[in-house]
Amino acid sequence: MTEGKKIFHGALMGGIEQYKTLNLGSPLEVESQVYDAINQTKGRRLIITPGCTYPLSVPDRNLIAMRRAVDTYASTRKSK
């Protein structure tokens, strides 16, 4: 994400590895990747997405974890 932000001046999409982490990882691993992407981009010009389409076998809890991490980050930004 850091390198992509230097090269491309629009919004970046990505941050979650779709097969190992999103499909097979734990919700904590998913949240960790979300926060890593946010930290690399300072939360600017970023749309959190899997690297590509993801398997239908991705557990709902991991999709919820991805959304929860984004919501948590957004709510901490509003309180500053």
DRENDO-1510 file (C-alpha; in Angstrom, 1 decimal, always signed):
<recs>
REC; n; res; u; v; w
REC; 1; MET; +0.0; +0.0; +0.0 .
REC; 2; THR; +2.8; +2.4; +0.8 .
REC; 3; GLU; +4.5; +1.9; -2.6 .
REC; 4; GLY; +1.1; +2.1; -4.4 .
REC; 5; LYS; +0.3; +5.4; -2.8 .
REC; 6; LYS; +3.6; +6.9; -4.0 .
REC; 7; ILE; +2.9; +5.8; -7.6 .
REC; 8; PHE; -0.9; +6.3; -7.9 .
REC; 9; HIS; -2.4; +9.6; -6.7 .
REC; 10; GLY; -6.1; +8.4; -6.6 .
REC; 11; ALA; -7.7; +6.1; -4.0 .
REC; 12; LEU; -6.1; +2.7; -3.5 .
REC; 13; MET; -8.2; -0.5; -3.1 .
REC; 14; GLY; -6.8; -3.5; -1.2 .
REC; 15; GLY; -5.4; -4.4; +2.1 .
REC; 16; ILE; -6.8; -7.9; +2.8 .
REC; 17; GLU; -5.3; -11.0; +1.4 .
REC; 18; GLN; -8.3; -12.9; +0.1 .
REC; 19; TYR; -7.3; -16.6; +0.2 .
REC; 20; LYS; -5.2; -17.2; +3.3 .
REC; 21; THR; -6.3; -14.4; +5.6 .
REC; 22; LEU; -9.9; -13.6; +4.7 .
REC; 23; ASN; -10.9; -17.2; +3.8 .
REC; 24; LEU; -8.8; -19.2; +6.4 .
REC; 25; GLY; -7.6; -16.7; +9.0 .
REC; 26; SER; -9.2; -15.6; +12.2 .
REC; 27; PRO; -11.1; -12.4; +12.6 .
REC; 28; LEU; -8.1; -11.0; +14.5 .
REC; 29; GLU; -5.9; -11.6; +11.5 .
REC; 30; VAL; -8.4; -9.9; +9.3 .
REC; 31; GLU; -8.6; -6.9; +11.6 .
REC; 32; SER; -4.8; -6.8; +11.8 .
REC; 33; GLN; -4.5; -6.5; +8.0 .
REC; 34; VAL; -7.1; -3.7; +7.9 .
REC; 35; TYR; -5.2; -1.7; +10.5 .
REC; 36; ASP; -1.9; -2.4; +8.7 .
REC; 37; ALA; -3.3; -1.0; +5.4 .
REC; 38; ILE; -4.7; +2.0; +7.3 .
REC; 39; ASN; -1.4; +2.7; +8.9 .
REC; 40; GLN; +0.5; +2.4; +5.6 .
REC; 41; THR; -1.8; +4.9; +4.0 .
REC; 42; LYS; -2.5; +7.0; +7.1 .
REC; 43; GLY; -6.1; +6.2; +6.4 .
REC; 44; ARG; -6.2; +8.5; +3.4 .
REC; 45; ARG; -7.2; +7.6; -0.2 .
REC; 46; LEU; -7.9; +4.0; +0.9 .
REC; 47; ILE; -10.8; +1.6; +0.2 .
REC; 48; ILE; -10.4; -1.6; +2.2 .
REC; 49; THR; -11.0; -4.6; -0.1 .
REC; 50; PRO; -9.7; -8.1; -0.6 .
REC; 51; GLY; -6.9; -8.2; -3.2 .
REC; 52; CYS; -9.3; -9.6; -5.7 .
REC; 53; THR; -12.6; -11.5; -5.6 .
REC; 54; TYR; -12.8; -13.8; -2.7 .
REC; 55; PRO; -14.1; -17.4; -2.3 .
REC; 56; LEU; -17.7; -18.0; -1.4 .
REC; 57; SER; -16.3; -20.0; +1.5 .
REC; 58; VAL; -15.1; -16.9; +3.4 .
REC; 59; PRO; -16.7; -17.1; +6.8 .
REC; 60; ASP; -19.2; -14.3; +7.6 .
REC; 61; ARG; -17.3; -13.6; +10.9 .
REC; 62; ASN; -14.2; -12.5; +8.8 .
REC; 63; LEU; -16.3; -10.2; +6.6 .
REC; 64; ILE; -17.8; -8.7; +9.8 .
REC; 65; ALA; -14.3; -8.3; +11.3 .
REC; 66; MET; -13.2; -6.4; +8.2 .
REC; 67; ARG; -16.1; -4.0; +8.5 .
REC; 68; ARG; -15.8; -3.7; +12.3 .
REC; 69; ALA; -12.1; -2.7; +12.0 .
REC; 70; VAL; -13.0; +0.0; +9.5 .
REC; 71; ASP; -15.9; +1.2; +11.6 .
REC; 72; THR; -13.6; +1.3; +14.7 .
REC; 73; TYR; -11.0; +3.3; +12.9 .
REC; 74; ALA; -13.6; +5.7; +11.6 .
REC; 75; SER; -15.2; +6.3; +15.0 .
REC; 76; THR; -11.8; +7.0; +16.6 .
REC; 77; ARG; -11.1; +9.6; +13.8 .
REC; 78; LYS; -14.4; +11.3; +14.6 .
REC; 79; SER; -13.7; +11.6; +18.3 .
REC; 80; LYS; -10.4; +13.5; +17.7 .
</recs>
